[in-house]
């Protein structure tokens, strides 16, 4: 049985937009981009987690790797929070354009 890490138990919805293929890089390093919606103590948050290599050309130049709080919703807006996460994680058929869109949203987000 697989156990869910404590930090992931409050995730309502999550999508890994891009990740390093472990078959191509079995010894690492591992990089990824993901969007998730989580339940917080007094509402719901939409997060963008950016973990790309320094020399990766994806996204907007100058955006740092970090966790970005993109949106925060009230306790009564659970569905709105999930919808926002789903829409931004699936905003384009091209993975590279999704990462670029997320980087643009991160400029207005709160970096953690």
N, C-alpha and C positions, 0 to 999 in steps of 0.2 A: 504494500500500500504506500502510495506517495503522500507525504504530508505537505501541506501548503505552508510556506514560510510565513511567519507572523506578520511581516511587512506587506504581504500580498493578501491577507485575509479580508481587508476592507475594500479590495478592488471590485467594483461592480461590472466594469467592462474594460478590456485591455486588448490592444492590437500591437504586435511587433511589426512595424512598417518595413524594416530592413535589419538584417543581422549578418555577421560574418559566417560563411558556410563552414561548418566544422570539418567537412570532408576535404575541403581545399586547404584549410589551415588547422590541422588537428592539434598543434601545439600552441595555438593562439597567435597573436593576441585576438581577443574577441571584442567586436564592436557591434553596436546596435542603435536603433532609433525606435522608440515606442511611444504610444499615446495611451493613457488610461484615465478612467474615471474612478474616483474613490470616495467612500463615505468618510467624512471628517466628523469631529465632535459636534459641530454646529452647522453642518451643511454638506455640500458635495463639491469636489474639486476636479478639474480637468487638468492633467499634467502632460507635459512633453519631456521625455527623457532622451537626451542627446549624448551618445557616447561614440563619436567617430574618431578615426585616426587623425593626427595633426595634419598629415599631408593629403587627407581625403578631400577631393574637390566637390563633393556633394554639398548642396545647400548654399546659403548666403555667406560670402567671405566675411570673416571677422566674428562670426557667432561662435561662442565658446561652448565646450561640452559642459552640460549641467542639467539639473532638473529645473524645468520652468513651469510655474503655475500660470496657466493660460486663462482660466476662468474659475470663478467661485460662485456657487449657487446656494440658495437658502434650503433649509431642511424640507420645505414643501415643493422644491423644484427638482426632485430626483430624476424624473423622465427628461427634463430639459438638459440636465447635466450629461446624461448618457447620450442623448441625441447630439449634443454639441461635440462630444468626443468621437462619436461614430462619423459624423459629417466631416470633421477636419482630418481624421485618419484615412478617410476614403475620398478625399477631395479631388483626386485626379487619378486617371489610370496609370500614369507614370510615377514610379516610386521616387525618382529624383525630383520631380515637381512637387510631390507631397512633402519631401524633406525641405525643399525651398520654401513652400508655403508655411510649414511649421517654424522655420527659422524667422520668417517675417513676423509671424504671430509672437514669437519669443521676444522680439524687440520691445513689444508692449507688455509682455508678461513679467512676472516676478521671478528672478533667478534665485535658486536655492543652492 
